[in-house]
Amino acid sequence: MSRRGFLALGLLTLAACTPVVRRQGVPYVRQPEWVVEGGRAEFVTAVPHAGLAEPVLVRHYQERPLFLAPLEAAMSPYPLAGLYALYDPDRKGKSPDWEGFFAAWRKALGEGETLLVLPRLASPRLEGLLERAQARYPNLKVARFEAWSLENVYRGAEILFGQRAWPVYAPEKAEVVLLLDVDLHEHPAGYLWWAALSGRRIPPMNRIYAVESGAGLLGAMADHRLALKPSALEAFLLDLAKALGVLPGSPTSSYGGFLPVLVEDLLRGGLLLPGVHLTPAAQALAMAVNARLGAPVRYVPPLEKEAATPGAFLEAERAERLVWAAEGPLPDLKGKGFAAYLGLYPKEAPFSLPLAHPLEAGGQYRDALGRLWPAQALVKPLYGGRSLEEVLAGLLGEDLPALTPEEKRALAEGRPLEEARPLALAPKPGLEGRLPPLRQEAPLELTLRPEASLYDGRYRKNPYLEELPRPLTRLVWDGALLMGEEEAEALGLLAEVRARERRADPRRPLLRVKAGGREALLPLWPLPGLAKGSLLAPLSHFFHPEGVAFPAEVAATGRDYPLVSTQYHGYLGEVEAVKVLAEEEALKAEPKEEKRLSFYPPWPQGEHAWAMSVDLSRCVGCGLCILACQIENNIPVVGKEEVAKGREMHWIRIDRYFAEEGVLHQPVMCQHCEKAPCEAVCPVAATVHSTEGLNLMVYNRCVGTKYCSANCPYKARRFNFFPYAEAFIGQGDPRRAKESPLALLMNPEVTVRSRGVMEKCTYCVQRIEEARAQAAVEGRKIRTGEIKTACQEVCPGKAIHFGDLLDPEDPIQAHRQEGRHYALLEEANTWPRTTYLAHLKNKNPKLKEAEHGG
């Protein structure tokens, strides 16, 4: 026996050290008629996020929702991550006594005014129930609460047009787009915007400008960016309106030459996309600018009958009798004559009743485009929850009607119940006389914004979102005060922070932030590119009931707080990881012939040659691919302490680079190398090469030597140092994994890995095999584009494409022939099957970044 053979035999016996969890498989005696062959089915529904519908395609496995995909162009991460909340055992409280609650509520209504606080309502049917309830119970007072309100948009339309309205934009029709302090997760249509914009980020390209007080993903993709603090940003919008002739007068500044060049560019087919938090005056100016440009925007009735605002929080605090059914920050429910809490998770309250998960309830909701979508319950309520419609119907003593034939048809056809009704609006003259004051300047200006993962704090119980790295900062499990480097240096903290970064010390200074009479303690995170005088705090960690923008004061506390960022996990070193080209360069570039040298013989070629291409021009860095991969492939969450040690289990990481060209993003997963360094060093042949080009992991062979990870130049492999999967399912206790409802979340097509096993991206091999089996049943070959990986399916920019190099009709062939095509770390000579298309910029030759500080 050779030395290698002896080592392999010895290590293989160690596999017996891992305990084997045995489960009985019980067959159906009578198979239910709705359980299809293979156990899989697909259904259409609408999942509300912050009250607005996101139409999705839900994949079932034997009555278990397991995956959500966008029905149309794009969706946000919140419906997909919400699958965790569906099965989360923390939702289980005391057995709900609904009848007792309704009796107590009716008694409170008889005693005096009782406040019902609801979230944003975009459902005509729910509004109808609410009207009937108020008619029957005159003491029922209703308030609508959202920490991130759309009210300023409606008020801006009223100032300009004399009527409240909601703008619906078509960014794909604009040649030039100006992003005004807006990001993906901050606008209800943000992900749809990037789906539209990304289609024009290949030649012939659109051009994107960004003027922002924060640091967002949409702004990072801009060709030119101008950073201004909130008050200066609104002053810039006023100057833009003057330069375009919307208002009389002349601009007060050229902003380093940025404004005149922007105006000239906008006149050839521009569109302005403003953030919803800007003041009503700024909203009116933005709409007037769009009207002047003839921009592709139409107006529909407001999405809400009455706007939900943060001010409802103050009403709730003052109310003597309160029923709280909103999401986000929660007021104190103690000391009230009657108090009830309705939510997904139980709280300490006299009455705490469970609301149904969106997949457990039907209803009707409007989406960000004003269309009305039906929703259907896809699983019975697991913990006795009811929808808001059922709660109001129960108060009235009514039963909700079943789905109408029209709703059933709409769900079967995957279409809305009704389209948005367009409004014929024209700007009223004399806008300058009706404009309320813009934002006042202050030395430090704080904006409270929804966090990309936790939003306004409503997803704080979701570990998928807690561990999803935040855009730009790559922070996990925590929020931070974002501050420009100049402000951090003025506080005398920047040098200390950078020194700790070099030592990999996670501690950051803890600051006391005062704004609008309230204060919060937040750790500091200096971020390049933030405007001087502009501070950002997450709404999930600092809520204010009077708005989202305030003059602020910041003081050091002398204390530290550990923050964990994944940015340098898997750091590739000083290499040209992301290539950037101008549009003209990309059009002239010739496809580069890949140098291929190897002492190893070629692998036998199978029926297919699977490969993936990632277009960096269309990757916005949102992290939806990470989340989809995690849910599809049973990837566990490991917790802040383990992430701090570099042990996160995500199969995809998004590397972020601050470069001269701006902020660049690059998803990095297993590259499925044809000459993979990991395969040659595995002593037990746990990582092997398939005839179709996949680098496979045989989990039950792996003994955890980690040689493969050490030999991977891309650092794309993940090792289970502990029983992460069992601990995740058992919520920290691996022994509870077998009984936990979270076991229902696991995809039965994918092995759940245990301690001591290496894992990594498999190109969703289970989907490949599923398509192969279906094609065999139908007696055909796999069709072009039939297989979509999980990351590809949810990507809002369609940046990821998975295909077959042996299929002449597959679009991946064209990607490989583009002049901007390249392989990551080509000098490693690994011949990766995952390759990239260079990031493109469409700069205006008349504008130099150095002049305006972009």
SESE-628651 format. One record per residue (C-alpha): x, y, z; residue in three letters. Coordinates in pm, whole numbers, plus 50000, padded with zeros to 5 digits. Layout:
BEGIN
XYZala...
***
This chain:
BEGIN
500005000050000met501285034649913ser501745061850175arg498865080950023arg496645050150031gly497495043250394phe496715079450489leu493425078150299ala492385046050474leu493265059950815gly491435092650761leu488405075250615leu487875056450941thr487535089951118leu484265095550934ala482715070351174ala483335094951459cys480495117151342thr477145106551496pro474595095051239val471065108451281val468675080751179arg465165089751068arg462365067050959gln460765072450620gly457085063850630val455285059350296pro451765072050228tyr449025046450275val446745068350070arg448665094549875gln446915128549885pro445765139549542glu447615172949565trp451005156549621val452435155049271val455055130749147glu458415142349279gly456675162749545gly457215196649378arg454665222649271ala454635260149199glu452125286549300phe451745323849242val450985347549527thr451755382849647ala453875387649959val453605422050122pro456685440350243his455995473050427ala452395469550310gly453125467549937leu452875435949730ala455745417449572glu454435391249327pro456385358949367val456485323249247leu456495299649547val458035264949510arg456465238149725his457715204049826tyr454855182749962gln452965212850096glu456105230150227arg457085263850077pro460835260950022leu461875288149777phe460565320949635leu461475335349296ala460415368549142pro457335364948926leu458345395048718glu461565414748685ala462815415249044ala461985412349411met463565423949736ser465275399749980pro462545402450243tyr459945377750105pro462645351850041leu464225355350386ala460705354350531gly460695316750478leu462625314350804tyr459875332850990ala457275308950846leu458785279251031tyr460405297851322asp459405280851652pro459875314251831asp456545324351681arg454805299551908lys453385316052217gly450415307652435lys447455292052258ser445645322552115pro442235330152263asp440775349951977trp437205350452105glu438345362552446gly440375390052278phe437435401352060phe435165402452367ala437705423452561ala438215446352260trp434465452052219arg434225459652591lys437075485252563ala435335501352265leu432215504752478gly434175522352753glu435775549052538gly438045557752248glu440335528752152thr443235533551911leu443995507151650leu447435512351495val447835495151159leu450785492850920pro450705507350569arg447475495750403leu447415491550025ala444435467950021ser440975480049911pro439315450050076arg440985457150410leu440005493850385glu436395483050329gly436455461550644leu437965490350836leu435205514250727glu432515489750840arg434265484751173ala434445522151237gln430805526151139ala429755499451390arg432115510951667tyr432315549151676pro434995547551947asn437365528951713leu440055553851616lys442595542951352val446185554251298ala448665540751043arg452305537051137phe455435533050925glu458875544751033ala459745550250664trp456815569950521ser455715578050164leu453715608450274glu456215634050142asn455785620349789val452005624649804tyr452365659649947arg454875669049678gly452395658949408ala449715679449582glu451955710249580ile452725706849208leu449485692849066phe446915701849332gly446155664849381gln447845636649568arg449425610649340ala452135584149319trp454775585449042pro455545553948843val458835556448655tyr460145537848349ala463965541048384pro464595517648092glu463245544647855lys465635571947973ala468995579447817glu470215597848127val469135590548484val469775612248790leu469525593849122leu468705618449398leu469525603149738asp467785570049680val468765533549715asp467375499249631leu465715490949961his464605526550037glu462075529549754his459245504349705pro460245500949339ala464015501949398gly464775466149290tyr462515470248986leu464455501748897trp467745482948890trp466165455248682ala465225482348431ala468485502148452leu470765471848429ser469415462848086gly471045494847958arg474415489448128arg475715471947818ile476405490147489pro474585511547386pro474645523447748met472575548147943asn474375572548168arg473705574348541ile474415604048767tyr474005602649145ala473715631349391val473415617249742glu473965624550107ser474375587750190gly476255559050033ala473995535349846gly474295507049598leu472475525449320leu474745555449366gly477775532549359ala476785521349008met476605556948877ala479005569648613asp479325602648800his478565609049166arg478325640649374leu478255637749754ala476345665149941leu474855666650288lys471005666350301pro470425703950308ser472975710050031ala471375682649824leu467995699749831glu469695732849747ala471275714949449phe467815703749334leu466625739849357leu469585750949143asp468855723148893leu465265735248862ala466505770448798lys469035758848539ala466275740348351leu463905770048363gly461435753348598val461895782048846leu462995817848776pro466495828448866gly470005815148822ser471815787049004pro473915798049300thr476775774449208ser478015752548924ser479145725749176tyr482575722949023gly481175721248670gly478865692148758phe475565711248720leu475925725748367pro477175692748226val474335674048398leu471715698348263val473045694647908glu472945656747939asp469455655548093leu468005675347803leu468705646547565arg466235623747742gly466615625148118gly464795612048423leu465105621648789leu464535594749055leu464195610749403pro464245594049743gly460945592149929val462385608950242his463115642250073leu460925671050186thr457595677950010pro459175708549846ala461985686949704ala459445661349582gln457495688549401ala460695701949244leu461705667149126ala458295661648967met458455695948801ala461925687948663val460625655148520asn457695673548360ala460135698548204arg462285670248066leu459305650647933gly460605621448138ala459065586648119pro456905589248432val453185585248482arg451045592048786tyr448535569248955val446365573649265pro448195571049601pro449005535549704leu447425542150045glu444045557350125lys445715574550420glu449485577250447ala451215557950724ala453635580250915thr456045577551212pro453835602451400gly451365574651479ala453925562351733phe453285593251948leu449525587751926glu450015552152047ala452115563452344glu449365587852450arg446425564152396ala444625550252702glu443365519752511arg445555505752234leu445655477251982val449045477251808trp449155457751479ala451975476351300ala455555465151231glu458885480351328gly459525499351654pro457105490851937leu455765515852197pro455475508152566asp452255488852628leu452395490853008lys450105512653221gly447205513752975lys443565506053044gly443545481352756phe446545470252552ala446935443652285ala449735434552051tyr449165417251717leu452325405351544gly454275376651400leu456175370451726tyr454695371152080pro455485400752307lys454965409452671glu451475424952668ala448085419352835pro446915404852504phe449485391152258ser447905375151953leu449725360351651pro449295374951305leu449545350551017ala452655348650801his452035362350447pro452235326850309leu449555315950559glu446995342050455ala445195354650149gly444255390150064gly444705418049813gln447605442649797tyr448775470149566arg452375469249446asp454845497549394ala453455503149043leu449895507449168gly448605473749044arg446295452349260leu447495416549320trp445625387449481pro447355366549749ala446555330949849gln447355310550159ala449845283450066leu450035266150404val447685264550700lys448645287750990pro451265269051190leu450805288451514tyr447145299051510gly447775332451341gly445185353551157arg445555379950890ser444535416150956leu441475410050736glu440485380750957glu441065401551271val438725429351155leu436215403851028ala436345386851369gly435685420151542leu432625424151319leu431575387851368gly431895380650996glu433565354150783asp435875363050497leu434715352150152pro436625325749958ala438705334649652leu436545347649370thr436705331649025pro438535362448895glu441135360049172glu441665323149093lys442155331148724arg444605359048805ala446625335849031leu446625308048772ala447735331848497glu450245350648715gly448795385348654arg447375413848864pro443675417248932leu443685452448794glu446185476748649glu446865510648801ala444485538148692arg446525566048525pro445875602048625leu445955630648377ala447935656748572leu449595689048462ala451785711748675pro450015742548805lys451745775748731pro453375795949006gly455205767549177leu457765791149332glu455025807849537gly453675775049674arg456945758449773leu457355752250148pro460845757550290pro463585733050206leu465765716050465arg467795739450686gln471585736350697glu473405724551010ala477065715651076pro476165678751118leu473015664650959glu471755630051048leu469505608950825thr467795578150967leu467415552750689arg466135517250658pro468915491750677glu469315469550373ala468905438150585ser466765446550888leu464815475350727tyr463285494451024asp463985466451272gly461025444451180arg463365416651061tyr465535416351371arg464415380651450lys465545367551110asn469105353151124pro469315350550744tyr469085388450724leu471155394851037glu474095375950885glu473655389350532leu476575413750487pro475375449750462arg476135468050137pro479405487450127leu480305481850494thr479935443650476arg478885444450844leu476895415650992val474675413051301trp474985450051390asp474205485051277gly476615514351296ala476785551751260leu478245558550916leu480435589350903met482785604350647gly486505601850708glu486825639650760glu484345639651050glu485965608851205ala489335626051184glu487915657851340ala486735636851635leu490255622651663gly489045587151599leu490025579151241leu493665569951306ala492665546851589glu490025529651376val492415524151085arg495095510751319ala492615485851461arg491625475551109glu495245467051032arg495425445851348arg492085428851267ala490765442851595asp486925444051571pro486465470851840arg485115504351726arg484475536351927pro480955538752071leu479425573152008leu476505591452165arg474305605851890val471755632851977lys469095643251726ala465665659051765gly465685656252143gly466465618952139arg469725600352158glu471235566552081ala474535548652133leu476015536851804leu479475523451711pro481415543351452leu482115530551102trp484025555550882pro483025551550518leu484795566950217pro482605587349986gly480215601550244leu479575638750214ala481165662050466lys478675669450743gly476445639850659ser475765611750907leu473755580050849leu472135558351117ala470005527251062pro466305530051147leu466595495551298ser468825510051574his467675546251602phe464005555151551phe462525590051584his458735595351572pro459045630251423glu460865621751101gly464085608850954val466355639550912ala467705661451193phe470595683851295pro472805661951512ala475485662351777glu478045634751822val480255628052122ala482665600052207ala481815578952511thr485275564152565gly483805529452525arg484165504052243asp481865479652070tyr482915450251846pro481765451951485leu482255423151242val482755429250870ser483335402050611thr485115424650363gln488565409650414tyr487415373550447his488865355750145gly490945386150051tyr492645379049718leu495625402149768gly496875430249548glu495525417449217val493325432248947glu490205413849054ala487675437248892val488465450148546lys486875483148445val486445495148087leu484885525547923ala482075518747678glu484295528347383glu487045504947501glu484595476147538ala483305480847183leu486835480047041lys488185452047263ala488895418547103glu488225385647281pro491315374547466lys492615339747402glu493045321647732glu496475306747789lys496115270447888arg499155250748003leu498975219048208ser500865187048276phe497605169448359tyr495695150748085pro492295165147984pro489155152648159trp486745130847958pro484015152847809gln480405144447896gly477145154547732glu477295189947875his479965215047977ala478415236548249trp479755271648303ala478755304948452met479405341048356ser478945371548582val478455405748422asp479945430348669leu478255459648491ser474915445648599arg475895434348951cys474715460249201val476105441749505gly472735437049677cys473485402149815gly470275385449694leu472415358449534cys473945350549875ile470515347350033leu469025326049755ala472015302649759cys471745299550136gln468065289850131ile468305266749828glu471345247949957asn470585244850331asn473485267550431ile473365275250803pro473775307750990val476715305651233val476425336951448gly478485368151504lys481215351251708glu481975325551438glu481805351251156val484365371951347ala486725342151309lys486125341150934gly483895310550953arg480725322550778glu479275295150559met477965315550263his478935298549938trp478995332349762ile480765363049890arg480595397549735ile483945415149738asp483675452949755arg486435475749628tyr486815513449665phe488655522949347ala489355554049140glu486415544648917glu484065542949217gly482725514049422val483035480349251leu481425447149343his482405411749250gln480555379949349pro483045351949414val481955315849442met483625282549357cys485045287849009gln484695251048910his488195250348768cys489015225248499glu492465221748658lys491305225649015ala494115227749276pro491735214149540cys491195180949365glu494845170549348ala495475173949721val492435156749872cys493705124350027pro490285107250025val488985118949684ala486175138649848ala486505166549591thr486275152249241val485755163748883his482705153648682ser482705147448308thr480455178248270glu482975201548434gly481585203548786leu483915203449083asn481925180449312leu482045174249686met481355139049811val480345148250164tyr480445113650319asn484065109350210arg485285142450353cys487355139150669val488115176050711gly491815178850635thr491115213350482lys493905207750228tyr491485217449952cys490685250750118ser494385258250166ala495005250949798asn492085271549662cys493395304749525pro489855319449533tyr489175310549899lys485675298849807ala485385268250032arg483645266450369arg484395242350652phe482005230950925asn484185235951233phe481145227651448phe477725212151382pro476515245051234tyr473505230451051ala472145211851355glu472735242351576ala470975264751322phe467925242051298ile467895236951675gly468365274451738gln471685269751913gly471115234852049asp472085207151804pro470155181952011arg466875199451931arg467405197951554ala465315166651498lys462215181351664glu462505217251541ser459985230451285pro462965246751113leu463825212150978ala460875217950740leu462845246750589leu465585223550464met465575215350091asn465165177250067pro467175176549743glu470325188849920val472345170750187thr472455188350525val476165188650609arg477525182450957ser480705188751154arg484025182050982gly482725185050626val483945209350360met481345225250133glu481095250849854lys479115261649546cys477845232149341thr476225251649053tyr472955239749216cys473685204449097val470305193049233gln468595215548978arg470765201048702ile469785165648799glu466115175148835glu466105189648483ala467965159248351arg465385135848507ala462465156148369gln464015156548023ala464465118748038ala460815113848138val459725134947839glu462205117947605gly464135149147509arg467385167447577lys467795195347830ile466595227447666arg468715258647633thr468295279847945gly466095253948117glu468365252448422ile468655283448636lys470775283848949thr469275299449261ala471565329749244cys470745335248876gln467015332948936glu466805360749194val469445384949061cys467615418048994pro470205429248739gly470365395648557lys474115397148611ala474525359348647ile474085334748362his474445297048387phe474735277248068gly476245249447858asp479435255647662leu478515227047427leu475165242847335asp475725265847034pro472475284547110glu473325292447470asp473975329847539pro477065320247737ile478805314747402gln478395351747320ala479655361447666his482865341747608arg483415360047279gln483085394947424glu486145416847449gly485465423647817arg485415386547911his488105375548158tyr488915349448420ala489635358148782leu493265351548879leu494085339348530glu497735337348632glu496835308248864ala496245287048549asn493215269148696thr490995272648384trp487865283248575pro484395276248435arg483075307148617thr484245338248436thr483485375448442tyr482575403948211leu484375436448295ala482565464848468his481625492348220leu481505529848282lys479895555348053asn481695586848162lys480835621048028asn484075633447864pro483185669147965lys483235660748333leu486225653148550lys485635637948893glu488415657849055ala486645690748983glu483505683149182his484865657749429gly482815628049304gly
***
